[in-house]
């Protein structure tokens, strides 16, 4: 990895490989784990049913494939759940931060005047809606 310095003399690392999202990686793990479980089952299927004259080696290999596939599936599901929880907590903290910033922000006199204007407009539109509903109900 190469290091470069930007205008503020901060060191940044250039990563030639694009980082994958946890969801994409977990999805690949799910496919790989599912394929290994399927392959392991197909290896063991002949011996379990007693139709093939396959060796016990296929049974052992199939069992190993099933175990590895199951581990991949479980880890992938856990990673997806963990990533979802982290994303939700990040969104919650960002929302709290915005609320705190807006609460600390003081409004100027002109902003307060515009706020009052918007309230007057909202009251007028509500009055028009209620009078329109009253006209419709009396017409029936």
Biotite code that builds the C-alpha atoms (Angstrom):
import biotite.structure as struc

atoms = struc.array([
    struc.Atom([0.000, 0.000, 0.000], chain_id="A", res_id=1, res_name="UNK", atom_name="CA", element="C"),
    struc.Atom([1.246, 3.415, -0.862], chain_id="A", res_id=2, res_name="UNK", atom_name="CA", element="C"),
    struc.Atom([0.955, 6.405, 1.416], chain_id="A", res_id=3, res_name="UNK", atom_name="CA", element="C"),
    struc.Atom([0.239, 9.854, 0.053], chain_id="A", res_id=4, res_name="UNK", atom_name="CA", element="C"),
    struc.Atom([0.020, 13.260, 1.660], chain_id="A", res_id=5, res_name="UNK", atom_name="CA", element="C"),
    struc.Atom([-2.803, 15.592, 0.804], chain_id="A", res_id=6, res_name="UNK", atom_name="CA", element="C"),
    struc.Atom([-2.940, 19.387, 1.083], chain_id="A", res_id=7, res_name="UNK", atom_name="CA", element="C"),
    struc.Atom([-3.290, 19.333, 4.871], chain_id="A", res_id=8, res_name="UNK", atom_name="CA", element="C"),
    struc.Atom([-0.229, 17.061, 5.262], chain_id="A", res_id=9, res_name="UNK", atom_name="CA", element="C"),
    struc.Atom([-2.437, 14.202, 6.425], chain_id="A", res_id=10, res_name="UNK", atom_name="CA", element="C"),
    struc.Atom([-1.246, 10.742, 5.576], chain_id="A", res_id=11, res_name="UNK", atom_name="CA", element="C"),
    struc.Atom([-3.723, 8.604, 3.673], chain_id="A", res_id=12, res_name="UNK", atom_name="CA", element="C"),
    struc.Atom([-3.337, 5.008, 2.619], chain_id="A", res_id=13, res_name="UNK", atom_name="CA", element="C"),
    struc.Atom([-4.340, 4.135, -0.896], chain_id="A", res_id=14, res_name="UNK", atom_name="CA", element="C"),
    struc.Atom([-6.046, 0.788, -1.039], chain_id="A", res_id=15, res_name="UNK", atom_name="CA", element="C"),
    struc.Atom([-5.884, -0.702, -4.536], chain_id="A", res_id=16, res_name="UNK", atom_name="CA", element="C"),
    struc.Atom([-8.487, -3.330, -3.655], chain_id="A", res_id=17, res_name="UNK", atom_name="CA", element="C"),
    struc.Atom([-11.988, -2.000, -3.129], chain_id="A", res_id=18, res_name="UNK", atom_name="CA", element="C"),
    struc.Atom([-13.355, -2.933, 0.271], chain_id="A", res_id=19, res_name="UNK", atom_name="CA", element="C"),
    struc.Atom([-16.346, -5.256, 0.146], chain_id="A", res_id=20, res_name="UNK", atom_name="CA", element="C"),
    struc.Atom([-19.442, -4.625, 2.164], chain_id="A", res_id=21, res_name="UNK", atom_name="CA", element="C"),
    struc.Atom([-20.189, -7.076, 4.970], chain_id="A", res_id=22, res_name="UNK", atom_name="CA", element="C"),
    struc.Atom([-23.501, -7.967, 3.327], chain_id="A", res_id=23, res_name="UNK", atom_name="CA", element="C"),
    struc.Atom([-21.815, -8.932, 0.060], chain_id="A", res_id=24, res_name="UNK", atom_name="CA", element="C"),
    struc.Atom([-19.200, -11.019, 1.844], chain_id="A", res_id=25, res_name="UNK", atom_name="CA", element="C"),
    struc.Atom([-21.844, -12.750, 3.946], chain_id="A", res_id=26, res_name="UNK", atom_name="CA", element="C"),
    struc.Atom([-23.912, -13.493, 0.853], chain_id="A", res_id=27, res_name="UNK", atom_name="CA", element="C"),
    struc.Atom([-20.904, -15.178, -0.754], chain_id="A", res_id=28, res_name="UNK", atom_name="CA", element="C"),
    struc.Atom([-20.327, -17.178, 2.419], chain_id="A", res_id=29, res_name="UNK", atom_name="CA", element="C"),
    struc.Atom([-23.967, -18.299, 2.360], chain_id="A", res_id=30, res_name="UNK", atom_name="CA", element="C"),
    struc.Atom([-23.645, -19.497, -1.231], chain_id="A", res_id=31, res_name="UNK", atom_name="CA", element="C"),
    struc.Atom([-20.349, -21.253, -0.511], chain_id="A", res_id=32, res_name="UNK", atom_name="CA", element="C"),
    struc.Atom([-21.691, -22.884, 2.657], chain_id="A", res_id=33, res_name="UNK", atom_name="CA", element="C"),
    struc.Atom([-24.857, -24.013, 0.886], chain_id="A", res_id=34, res_name="UNK", atom_name="CA", element="C"),
    struc.Atom([-22.842, -25.491, -1.959], chain_id="A", res_id=35, res_name="UNK", atom_name="CA", element="C"),
    struc.Atom([-20.566, -27.353, 0.458], chain_id="A", res_id=36, res_name="UNK", atom_name="CA", element="C"),
    struc.Atom([-23.542, -28.769, 2.358], chain_id="A", res_id=37, res_name="UNK", atom_name="CA", element="C"),
    struc.Atom([-25.157, -29.848, -0.918], chain_id="A", res_id=38, res_name="UNK", atom_name="CA", element="C"),
    struc.Atom([-21.929, -31.438, -2.182], chain_id="A", res_id=39, res_name="UNK", atom_name="CA", element="C"),
    struc.Atom([-21.374, -33.211, 1.123], chain_id="A", res_id=40, res_name="UNK", atom_name="CA", element="C"),
    struc.Atom([-24.895, -34.588, 1.039], chain_id="A", res_id=41, res_name="UNK", atom_name="CA", element="C"),
    struc.Atom([-24.468, -35.820, -2.531], chain_id="A", res_id=42, res_name="UNK", atom_name="CA", element="C"),
    struc.Atom([-21.217, -37.587, -1.520], chain_id="A", res_id=43, res_name="UNK", atom_name="CA", element="C"),
    struc.Atom([-22.915, -39.309, 1.419], chain_id="A", res_id=44, res_name="UNK", atom_name="CA", element="C"),
    struc.Atom([-26.213, -40.017, -0.329], chain_id="A", res_id=45, res_name="UNK", atom_name="CA", element="C"),
    struc.Atom([-25.080, -43.204, -2.068], chain_id="A", res_id=46, res_name="UNK", atom_name="CA", element="C"),
    struc.Atom([-23.720, -44.781, 1.089], chain_id="A", res_id=47, res_name="UNK", atom_name="CA", element="C"),
    struc.Atom([-26.697, -43.754, 3.206], chain_id="A", res_id=48, res_name="UNK", atom_name="CA", element="C"),
    struc.Atom([-29.201, -45.259, 0.747], chain_id="A", res_id=49, res_name="UNK", atom_name="CA", element="C"),
    struc.Atom([-27.009, -48.271, 0.168], chain_id="A", res_id=50, res_name="UNK", atom_name="CA", element="C"),
    struc.Atom([-27.310, -48.036, -3.611], chain_id="A", res_id=51, res_name="UNK", atom_name="CA", element="C"),
    struc.Atom([-23.697, -47.313, -4.472], chain_id="A", res_id=52, res_name="UNK", atom_name="CA", element="C"),
    struc.Atom([-20.664, -49.374, -3.736], chain_id="A", res_id=53, res_name="UNK", atom_name="CA", element="C"),
    struc.Atom([-18.865, -46.210, -2.680], chain_id="A", res_id=54, res_name="UNK", atom_name="CA", element="C"),
    struc.Atom([-16.079, -46.334, -0.159], chain_id="A", res_id=55, res_name="UNK", atom_name="CA", element="C"),
    struc.Atom([-16.204, -45.021, 3.367], chain_id="A", res_id=56, res_name="UNK", atom_name="CA", element="C"),
    struc.Atom([-13.887, -42.226, 2.216], chain_id="A", res_id=57, res_name="UNK", atom_name="CA", element="C"),
    struc.Atom([-16.796, -40.572, 0.421], chain_id="A", res_id=58, res_name="UNK", atom_name="CA", element="C"),
    struc.Atom([-18.778, -40.672, 3.647], chain_id="A", res_id=59, res_name="UNK", atom_name="CA", element="C"),
    struc.Atom([-15.926, -39.034, 5.575], chain_id="A", res_id=60, res_name="UNK", atom_name="CA", element="C"),
    struc.Atom([-15.353, -36.388, 2.893], chain_id="A", res_id=61, res_name="UNK", atom_name="CA", element="C"),
    struc.Atom([-19.076, -35.673, 2.698], chain_id="A", res_id=62, res_name="UNK", atom_name="CA", element="C"),
    struc.Atom([-19.268, -35.278, 6.458], chain_id="A", res_id=63, res_name="UNK", atom_name="CA", element="C"),
    struc.Atom([-16.373, -32.843, 6.446], chain_id="A", res_id=64, res_name="UNK", atom_name="CA", element="C"),
    struc.Atom([-18.001, -30.846, 3.623], chain_id="A", res_id=65, res_name="UNK", atom_name="CA", element="C"),
    struc.Atom([-21.287, -30.703, 5.538], chain_id="A", res_id=66, res_name="UNK", atom_name="CA", element="C"),
    struc.Atom([-19.605, -29.506, 8.726], chain_id="A", res_id=67, res_name="UNK", atom_name="CA", element="C"),
    struc.Atom([-17.561, -26.807, 6.958], chain_id="A", res_id=68, res_name="UNK", atom_name="CA", element="C"),
    struc.Atom([-20.601, -25.675, 4.978], chain_id="A", res_id=69, res_name="UNK", atom_name="CA", element="C"),
    struc.Atom([-22.729, -25.461, 8.124], chain_id="A", res_id=70, res_name="UNK", atom_name="CA", element="C"),
    struc.Atom([-20.051, -23.402, 9.882], chain_id="A", res_id=71, res_name="UNK", atom_name="CA", element="C"),
    struc.Atom([-19.904, -20.996, 6.926], chain_id="A", res_id=72, res_name="UNK", atom_name="CA", element="C"),
    struc.Atom([-23.681, -20.643, 6.916], chain_id="A", res_id=73, res_name="UNK", atom_name="CA", element="C"),
    struc.Atom([-23.860, -19.931, 10.651], chain_id="A", res_id=74, res_name="UNK", atom_name="CA", element="C"),
    struc.Atom([-21.023, -17.387, 10.537], chain_id="A", res_id=75, res_name="UNK", atom_name="CA", element="C"),
    struc.Atom([-22.564, -15.624, 7.536], chain_id="A", res_id=76, res_name="UNK", atom_name="CA", element="C"),
    struc.Atom([-25.938, -15.285, 9.235], chain_id="A", res_id=77, res_name="UNK", atom_name="CA", element="C"),
    struc.Atom([-24.294, -13.954, 12.398], chain_id="A", res_id=78, res_name="UNK", atom_name="CA", element="C"),
    struc.Atom([-22.260, -11.439, 10.379], chain_id="A", res_id=79, res_name="UNK", atom_name="CA", element="C"),
    struc.Atom([-25.397, -10.229, 8.589], chain_id="A", res_id=80, res_name="UNK", atom_name="CA", element="C"),
    struc.Atom([-27.224, -9.768, 11.885], chain_id="A", res_id=81, res_name="UNK", atom_name="CA", element="C"),
    struc.Atom([-24.239, -7.992, 13.395], chain_id="A", res_id=82, res_name="UNK", atom_name="CA", element="C"),
    struc.Atom([-23.887, -5.652, 10.395], chain_id="A", res_id=83, res_name="UNK", atom_name="CA", element="C"),
    struc.Atom([-27.593, -4.845, 10.520], chain_id="A", res_id=84, res_name="UNK", atom_name="CA", element="C"),
    struc.Atom([-27.405, -4.016, 14.221], chain_id="A", res_id=85, res_name="UNK", atom_name="CA", element="C"),
    struc.Atom([-24.340, -1.808, 13.691], chain_id="A", res_id=86, res_name="UNK", atom_name="CA", element="C"),
    struc.Atom([-26.015, 0.038, 10.844], chain_id="A", res_id=87, res_name="UNK", atom_name="CA", element="C"),
    struc.Atom([-29.127, 0.644, 12.938], chain_id="A", res_id=88, res_name="UNK", atom_name="CA", element="C"),
    struc.Atom([-27.076, 1.950, 15.853], chain_id="A", res_id=89, res_name="UNK", atom_name="CA", element="C"),
    struc.Atom([-25.098, 4.262, 13.539], chain_id="A", res_id=90, res_name="UNK", atom_name="CA", element="C"),
    struc.Atom([-28.327, 5.678, 12.130], chain_id="A", res_id=91, res_name="UNK", atom_name="CA", element="C"),
    struc.Atom([-29.708, 6.157, 15.624], chain_id="A", res_id=92, res_name="UNK", atom_name="CA", element="C"),
    struc.Atom([-26.601, 8.022, 16.817], chain_id="A", res_id=93, res_name="UNK", atom_name="CA", element="C"),
    struc.Atom([-26.633, 10.190, 13.683], chain_id="A", res_id=94, res_name="UNK", atom_name="CA", element="C"),
    struc.Atom([-30.285, 11.062, 14.281], chain_id="A", res_id=95, res_name="UNK", atom_name="CA", element="C"),
    struc.Atom([-29.594, 11.902, 17.924], chain_id="A", res_id=96, res_name="UNK", atom_name="CA", element="C"),
    struc.Atom([-26.651, 14.069, 16.900], chain_id="A", res_id=97, res_name="UNK", atom_name="CA", element="C"),
    struc.Atom([-28.782, 15.999, 14.406], chain_id="A", res_id=98, res_name="UNK", atom_name="CA", element="C"),
    struc.Atom([-31.496, 16.515, 17.020], chain_id="A", res_id=99, res_name="UNK", atom_name="CA", element="C"),
    struc.Atom([-28.940, 17.817, 19.507], chain_id="A", res_id=100, res_name="UNK", atom_name="CA", element="C"),
    struc.Atom([-27.438, 20.172, 16.913], chain_id="A", res_id=101, res_name="UNK", atom_name="CA", element="C"),
    struc.Atom([-30.861, 21.516, 15.999], chain_id="A", res_id=102, res_name="UNK", atom_name="CA", element="C"),
    struc.Atom([-31.749, 21.989, 19.668], chain_id="A", res_id=103, res_name="UNK", atom_name="CA", element="C"),
    struc.Atom([-28.559, 23.951, 20.309], chain_id="A", res_id=104, res_name="UNK", atom_name="CA", element="C"),
    struc.Atom([-28.984, 26.087, 17.220], chain_id="A", res_id=105, res_name="UNK", atom_name="CA", element="C"),
    struc.Atom([-30.494, 29.477, 17.977], chain_id="A", res_id=106, res_name="UNK", atom_name="CA", element="C"),
    struc.Atom([-32.863, 31.024, 15.502], chain_id="A", res_id=107, res_name="UNK", atom_name="CA", element="C"),
    struc.Atom([-32.402, 34.563, 14.247], chain_id="A", res_id=108, res_name="UNK", atom_name="CA", element="C"),
    struc.Atom([-35.221, 37.074, 14.298], chain_id="A", res_id=109, res_name="UNK", atom_name="CA", element="C"),
    struc.Atom([-35.836, 36.676, 10.561], chain_id="A", res_id=110, res_name="UNK", atom_name="CA", element="C"),
    struc.Atom([-36.031, 32.875, 10.888], chain_id="A", res_id=111, res_name="UNK", atom_name="CA", element="C"),
    struc.Atom([-38.556, 33.260, 13.695], chain_id="A", res_id=112, res_name="UNK", atom_name="CA", element="C"),
    struc.Atom([-40.630, 35.605, 11.539], chain_id="A", res_id=113, res_name="UNK", atom_name="CA", element="C"),
    struc.Atom([-40.619, 33.123, 8.675], chain_id="A", res_id=114, res_name="UNK", atom_name="CA", element="C"),
    struc.Atom([-41.601, 30.372, 11.081], chain_id="A", res_id=115, res_name="UNK", atom_name="CA", element="C"),
    struc.Atom([-44.581, 32.413, 12.209], chain_id="A", res_id=116, res_name="UNK", atom_name="CA", element="C"),
    struc.Atom([-45.560, 33.047, 8.581], chain_id="A", res_id=117, res_name="UNK", atom_name="CA", element="C"),
    struc.Atom([-45.541, 29.327, 7.896], chain_id="A", res_id=118, res_name="UNK", atom_name="CA", element="C"),
    struc.Atom([-47.783, 28.736, 10.908], chain_id="A", res_id=119, res_name="UNK", atom_name="CA", element="C"),
    struc.Atom([-50.293, 31.279, 9.619], chain_id="A", res_id=120, res_name="UNK", atom_name="CA", element="C"),
    struc.Atom([-50.345, 29.546, 6.232], chain_id="A", res_id=121, res_name="UNK", atom_name="CA", element="C"),
    struc.Atom([-50.879, 26.175, 7.881], chain_id="A", res_id=122, res_name="UNK", atom_name="CA", element="C"),
    struc.Atom([-53.842, 27.506, 9.909], chain_id="A", res_id=123, res_name="UNK", atom_name="CA", element="C"),
    struc.Atom([-55.437, 28.957, 6.767], chain_id="A", res_id=124, res_name="UNK", atom_name="CA", element="C"),
    struc.Atom([-55.076, 25.687, 4.844], chain_id="A", res_id=125, res_name="UNK", atom_name="CA", element="C"),
    struc.Atom([-56.612, 23.745, 7.758], chain_id="A", res_id=126, res_name="UNK", atom_name="CA", element="C"),
    struc.Atom([-59.523, 26.161, 7.892], chain_id="A", res_id=127, res_name="UNK", atom_name="CA", element="C"),
    struc.Atom([-60.093, 25.760, 4.142], chain_id="A", res_id=128, res_name="UNK", atom_name="CA", element="C"),
    struc.Atom([-60.004, 21.958, 4.444], chain_id="A", res_id=129, res_name="UNK", atom_name="CA", element="C"),
    struc.Atom([-62.513, 21.889, 7.277], chain_id="A", res_id=130, res_name="UNK", atom_name="CA", element="C"),
    struc.Atom([-64.850, 24.319, 5.498], chain_id="A", res_id=131, res_name="UNK", atom_name="CA", element="C"),
    struc.Atom([-64.589, 22.200, 2.301], chain_id="A", res_id=132, res_name="UNK", atom_name="CA", element="C"),
    struc.Atom([-65.518, 19.085, 4.252], chain_id="A", res_id=133, res_name="UNK", atom_name="CA", element="C"),
    struc.Atom([-68.442, 20.870, 5.871], chain_id="A", res_id=134, res_name="UNK", atom_name="CA", element="C"),
    struc.Atom([-69.704, 22.005, 2.444], chain_id="A", res_id=135, res_name="UNK", atom_name="CA", element="C"),
    struc.Atom([-69.458, 18.444, 1.101], chain_id="A", res_id=136, res_name="UNK", atom_name="CA", element="C"),
    struc.Atom([-71.332, 16.932, 4.043], chain_id="A", res_id=137, res_name="UNK", atom_name="CA", element="C"),
    struc.Atom([-74.124, 19.568, 3.897], chain_id="A", res_id=138, res_name="UNK", atom_name="CA", element="C"),
    struc.Atom([-74.520, 19.046, 0.138], chain_id="A", res_id=139, res_name="UNK", atom_name="CA", element="C"),
    struc.Atom([-75.249, 15.348, 0.690], chain_id="A", res_id=140, res_name="UNK", atom_name="CA", element="C"),
])
